Amino acid sequence: MTRPLIGVSTYWESAARWGIWELEAALLPAGYPRLVRAAGGLAAMLPPDGPAYAAETVARLDGLVIAGGPDVDPARYGAERSPRTGPPAPERDAWELALIGAALDAGTPLLGICRGMQLLNVALGGTLVQHLDGHVAEVGVFGRHTVRPVPGSRYADISPGDASVPTYHHQAVDRLGEGLRPSAYAADGTVEAVELPGPGWVLGVQWHPEMGEDTRVMEALVRAASA
């Protein structure tokens, strides 16, 4: 069987270094392609491009992952910037929002991870909590906490019981975007997964499956992409 091609969004890094070189590079943490491969897919890195190319890019994919990263610009959801919100990444916001829109239009299976879930929510008209405590162990260190699936949700079909997941985020979904429904919660009530009901396959998770050993979420995306 031909393995499905799963595109994963990447970002520009202005000071990447290897050997004697220090140049701008399109980067993606290695956990993402490793997780795609472990789940049975082929990973394709998608460097930030002009939004006009998003539909053409998505048309060549079987599935799409919007990766984690910096805070979404609050201007994207009509909010003033909190002092605790990180610097904007306008080029990345524009590219990934265009990819999300193209995937939704085309019915391409879509998985948003951390920032990717937040951006999916914003793309559908939702808003974000700009800071919350308790979901970062310490700076630069992934922690773990338990998420509980919502019975009857797509995520509950993937993971029927409580799961301990790798986590690192200080923002979260506030008002849900149009059509989205929550499919998992943390113990403190934070929305930890969202999905878009319907014939397509659209899921967002607030945690980082690429930093753990549980491949079930990515395997579900790969199965949807194979179809």
C-alpha positions as CSV (number, residue, x, y, z in Angstrom):
1,M,0.0,0.0,0.0
2,T,1.3,3.5,-0.9
3,R,1.8,5.5,2.3
4,P,-0.1,8.8,2.3
5,L,1.8,12.1,2.0
6,I,1.4,14.2,5.1
7,G,2.5,17.9,4.8
8,V,3.7,19.5,8.0
9,S,4.0,23.3,8.3
10,T,7.4,24.7,9.1
11,Y,8.9,28.1,10.0
12,W,11.7,30.4,9.0
13,E,14.6,30.6,11.5
14,S,16.9,33.5,10.8
15,A,20.0,32.1,12.6
16,A,20.1,28.4,12.0
17,R,23.7,27.0,12.4
18,W,25.3,23.8,11.0
19,G,29.0,23.3,10.4
20,I,30.5,26.6,9.4
21,W,27.2,28.0,8.2
22,E,24.7,30.3,9.9
23,L,21.9,31.0,7.5
24,E,18.1,31.4,7.3
25,A,16.5,28.0,7.2
26,A,13.1,26.4,7.2
27,L,12.9,24.3,10.4
28,L,10.8,21.6,11.9
29,P,11.4,19.7,15.1
30,A,12.4,16.2,14.3
31,G,9.6,14.7,16.4
32,Y,7.0,15.6,13.7
33,P,8.4,13.7,10.8
34,R,9.3,10.8,13.1
35,L,5.7,10.7,14.4
36,V,4.3,10.8,10.8
37,R,6.7,7.9,9.8
38,A,5.8,5.9,12.9
39,A,2.1,6.3,12.1
40,G,2.6,5.0,8.6
41,G,2.8,8.2,6.6
42,L,5.4,10.1,4.5
43,A,6.2,13.5,5.8
44,A,6.7,16.6,3.6
45,M,8.0,19.8,5.1
46,L,6.0,22.9,4.1
47,P,8.1,26.1,4.4
48,P,6.2,29.4,4.7
49,D,5.1,30.4,1.3
50,G,2.8,33.0,0.0
51,P,-0.9,32.4,1.0
52,A,-1.8,32.4,-2.7
53,Y,0.1,29.0,-3.1
54,A,-1.8,27.3,-0.2
55,A,-4.5,25.7,-2.3
56,E,-2.0,24.3,-4.9
57,T,0.1,23.0,-2.0
58,V,-2.7,21.3,-0.2
59,A,-4.0,19.8,-3.5
60,R,-0.8,17.7,-3.6
61,L,-1.2,16.3,-0.1
62,D,-3.2,13.5,1.4
63,G,-3.2,15.1,4.9
64,L,-2.0,18.2,6.6
65,V,-0.5,18.9,10.0
66,I,-0.2,22.5,11.4
67,A,2.7,22.3,13.8
68,G,3.2,24.0,17.2
69,G,5.1,27.2,17.6
70,P,4.8,30.9,18.7
71,D,1.7,32.7,19.9
72,V,-0.9,33.7,17.3
73,D,-1.1,37.4,16.8
74,P,-4.1,38.6,18.8
75,A,-5.1,41.0,16.0
76,R,-6.1,37.9,14.1
77,Y,-9.0,37.4,16.6
78,G,-9.7,41.1,17.3
79,A,-8.0,41.3,20.7
80,E,-5.5,43.7,22.2
81,R,-2.1,42.2,22.9
82,S,-1.4,41.0,26.4
83,P,2.0,41.8,27.9
84,R,2.5,38.1,28.3
85,T,1.8,37.3,24.6
86,G,4.9,36.5,22.5
87,P,6.0,38.6,19.5
88,P,4.0,38.2,16.3
89,A,4.9,35.9,13.5
90,P,2.8,37.5,10.7
91,E,4.3,35.5,7.8
92,R,3.7,32.2,9.5
93,D,0.2,33.2,10.7
94,A,-0.8,34.2,7.1
95,W,0.7,31.0,5.6
96,E,-0.8,28.6,8.1
97,L,-4.2,30.2,8.0
98,A,-4.2,29.9,4.3
99,L,-3.2,26.2,4.5
100,I,-6.1,25.6,7.0
101,G,-8.6,27.4,4.8
102,A,-7.4,25.4,1.7
103,A,-7.6,22.1,3.6
104,L,-11.1,22.8,4.9
105,D,-12.2,23.8,1.4
106,A,-10.7,20.7,-0.2
107,G,-11.8,18.3,2.5
108,T,-8.2,17.3,3.2
109,P,-7.7,15.6,6.6
110,L,-6.3,18.2,9.0
111,L,-4.6,17.9,12.4
112,G,-3.6,21.0,14.4
113,I,-1.0,20.6,17.1
114,C,-0.8,23.1,20.0
115,R,-0.5,26.4,18.1
116,G,-2.1,24.6,15.2
117,M,-5.2,23.9,17.2
118,Q,-5.3,27.5,18.3
119,L,-4.9,28.7,14.8
120,L,-7.7,26.4,13.6
121,N,-10.0,27.9,16.2
122,V,-9.0,31.4,15.1
123,A,-9.5,30.5,11.4
124,L,-13.1,29.6,12.2
125,G,-13.8,32.8,14.1
126,G,-12.8,31.8,17.6
127,T,-10.7,33.5,20.2
128,L,-7.9,32.6,22.6
129,V,-7.0,33.0,26.2
130,Q,-3.7,34.8,26.0
131,H,-2.2,33.4,29.2
132,L,-3.0,30.6,31.7
133,D,-0.8,29.0,34.3
134,G,-0.2,25.3,34.9
135,H,0.5,23.9,31.4
136,V,4.3,24.6,31.3
137,A,6.5,22.7,33.7
138,E,9.4,25.1,33.3
139,V,10.8,27.2,30.5
140,G,12.0,24.9,27.7
141,V,10.8,21.7,29.4
142,F,7.8,19.7,28.3
143,G,5.6,18.6,31.2
144,R,2.7,16.1,31.3
145,H,-0.9,16.2,32.4
146,T,-4.0,14.1,31.9
147,V,-6.7,14.8,29.3
148,R,-10.2,13.4,29.4
149,P,-12.0,12.7,26.2
150,V,-15.6,13.9,25.6
151,P,-17.8,10.8,25.2
152,G,-19.0,10.3,21.6
153,S,-16.3,12.6,20.1
154,R,-13.9,11.7,17.3
155,Y,-11.1,12.0,19.9
156,A,-12.9,9.5,22.2
157,D,-12.9,7.0,19.4
158,I,-9.1,7.4,19.1
159,S,-8.4,7.4,22.9
160,P,-11.4,6.1,24.8
161,G,-9.9,6.7,28.3
162,D,-7.9,9.4,30.1
163,A,-4.4,9.8,28.7
164,S,-1.2,11.4,30.1
165,V,0.1,13.7,27.3
166,P,3.2,15.9,26.8
167,T,2.3,19.6,27.2
168,Y,3.9,23.0,26.8
169,H,1.6,25.9,26.2
170,H,0.5,29.1,28.0
171,Q,-2.5,30.0,25.7
172,A,-5.7,28.1,25.0
173,V,-9.0,28.2,23.3
174,D,-11.5,30.7,24.7
175,R,-14.6,31.1,22.5
176,L,-14.9,28.2,20.1
177,G,-14.8,28.8,16.3
178,E,-17.8,28.2,14.2
179,G,-18.8,24.6,14.0
180,L,-16.0,23.4,16.4
181,R,-16.8,21.3,19.4
182,P,-14.6,20.4,22.3
183,S,-13.5,16.7,22.4
184,A,-11.1,16.6,25.4
185,Y,-10.5,18.6,28.6
186,A,-7.7,19.0,31.1
187,A,-8.5,18.7,34.8
188,D,-8.7,22.5,35.2
189,G,-11.3,22.8,32.4
190,T,-9.0,23.9,29.7
191,V,-10.1,22.7,26.2
192,E,-7.4,20.2,25.2
193,A,-8.9,19.0,21.9
194,V,-11.4,20.3,19.3
195,E,-13.0,18.7,16.2
196,L,-15.2,19.7,13.3
197,P,-18.1,17.3,13.0
198,G,-19.1,16.2,9.5
199,P,-17.9,14.0,6.7
200,G,-14.3,15.5,6.7
201,W,-11.6,14.7,9.3
202,V,-10.5,17.8,11.3
203,L,-9.0,17.6,14.8
204,G,-6.9,19.8,16.9
205,V,-5.0,18.8,20.1
206,Q,-3.4,21.3,22.5
207,W,-0.7,18.9,23.6
208,H,2.4,17.7,21.7
209,P,2.1,14.1,20.5
210,E,5.4,14.4,18.6
211,M,7.1,14.6,22.0
212,G,5.6,11.3,23.3
213,E,5.3,7.6,22.4
214,D,1.5,7.5,21.7
215,T,1.0,7.5,17.9
216,R,-2.8,7.1,18.0
217,V,-3.7,10.6,17.0
218,M,-1.3,10.7,14.1
219,E,-2.4,7.1,13.1
220,A,-6.0,8.4,12.9
221,L,-4.9,11.2,10.6
222,V,-2.9,8.8,8.4
223,R,-6.0,6.5,8.1
224,A,-8.2,9.4,7.1
225,A,-5.5,10.5,4.6
226,S,-5.3,7.0,3.2
227,A,-9.0,7.0,2.4
